[in-house]
Amino acid sequence: MNFEQLVRPNIQRLTPYSCARDEFKGKAAHVFLDANENPYNAPLNRYPDPLQEELKQELSRVKGVPPTHMFLGNGSDEAIDLVYRIFCEPKVDNVVAIAPTYGMYEVCAHINDVEYRSVPLDEGFRLNADKLLAACDSKTKAVWLCSPNNPTGNCLLRSEVERVISEFPGIVVVDEAYSDFSQQRPFRLDLPQYPNLIVLNTMSKAWGCAAIRLGMAFADPAIIALFNKVKYPYNVNLLTQQQAAEMLHNLPKLQQWLTTICTERSHLLPAVAELPLCRRLYPTDANFFLAEVTDADSIYHYLVERGIIVRNRNRVVLCGNCLRITIGTPQENCELLAALRQYR
Ligand SMILES: *Cc1c(COP(=O)(O)O)cnc(C)c1O
């Protein structure tokens, strides 16, 4: 991979902002008069660690990825946007993605004025590496994959993903926002093999922390250096860093949530499959499932009337008459089933 050619020229030339906390790294100091902070109101008066070193150490234990291979952002959405800002020249470069998939890849492409090419998944929402690679050209800087995929719920076939990473001469992003719910080996553990791979993780799903906005990108240190160069200096606030660390100290809680949610998933799916309104249920490795129903718009509005909100994917490619339904608590899932059983 030729890194020089991949990175936008303005980003290669960029001298990043040097913040007060970057310049000072000694441990002995106790008088901080370098950042124009108010000396009162500790600990909120101080700028947070711009590179979140402590939190990365803790995450490293749980994720099996060294801190040197980590970027932390304001949700995964920050990492998604940074991929465009670092690698894609507006109006010139393009990216290639599977369809259907997570909407932010396309929104961020349009915001950055970068052409977005979608390649429909095959029957059963399977990835076809040949079709995806055929859509790439010399101006394709990044390929977007998501596994388990949103909104379809399935994992992409590992051998096809591996082919894309090995054969595409640019950045390949594999978004593993839902990998905690899956038994498949996560790609973040294979980073050493793939210098062009970026794996995304988030605290918004399995970790139950969507409110704190913490996303992760795992990649080769050369890519991480670019993320750090372009990001806002204090992109992850202190309260988020503290709350994330607290979650990492309560791994049994995470395990318990995962067990409950996966058990609920195994009960809810067959029950939904038996309903007369259900035409097809797609297999899922995530904490949601995609169901093709008799009339998605009507069932969606019927559920809204009963105070139950699901995601209507009726207007998404290959998702005609499909609803995406998140696994809730046992009680919430019961309520959903009861409502669906009464639908006429
Ligand atoms: C929910 C989700 C995310 C999470 O984004 P955050 O900005 O971290 O909340 C990322 N990718 C996919 C595919 C998702 O479904």
The ligand as an SDF file (V2000), in Angstrom:
LIG
                    3D

 15 15  0  0  0  0  0  0  0  0999 V2000
  -25.0500    2.1850   16.1760 C   0  0  0  0  0  0  0  0  0  0  0  0
  -23.9290    2.0370   15.2080 C   0  0  0  0  0  0  0  0  0  0  0  0
  -22.7290    2.7120   15.4060 C   0  0  0  0  0  0  0  0  0  0  0  0
  -22.5440    3.5540   16.6290 C   0  0  0  0  0  0  0  0  0  0  0  0
  -22.2160    4.8420   16.3600 O   0  0  0  0  0  0  0  0  0  0  0  0
  -21.7950    5.7740   17.6050 P   0  0  0  0  0  0  0  0  0  0  0  0
  -21.5120    7.0680   16.9270 O   0  0  0  0  0  0  0  0  0  0  0  0
  -20.5740    5.1400   18.2060 O   0  0  0  0  0  0  0  0  0  0  0  0
  -22.9440    5.8080   18.5560 O   0  0  0  0  0  0  0  0  0  0  0  0
  -21.7040    2.5280   14.5090 C   0  0  0  0  0  0  0  0  0  0  0  0
  -21.8490    1.7160   13.4510 N   0  0  0  0  0  0  0  0  0  0  0  0
  -22.9900    1.0370   13.2380 C   0  0  0  0  0  0  0  0  0  0  0  0
  -23.0870    0.1170   12.0930 C   0  0  0  0  0  0  0  0  0  0  0  0
  -24.0560    1.1880   14.0980 C   0  0  0  0  0  0  0  0  0  0  0  0
  -25.2050    0.5240   13.8690 O   0  0  0  0  0  0  0  0  0  0  0  0
  1  2  1  0
  2  3  1  0
  2 14  2  0
  3  4  1  0
  3 10  2  0
  4  5  1  0
  5  6  1  0
  6  7  2  0
  6  8  1  0
  6  9  1  0
 10 11  1  0
 11 12  2  0
 12 13  1  0
 12 14  1  0
 14 15  1  0
M  END
$$$$
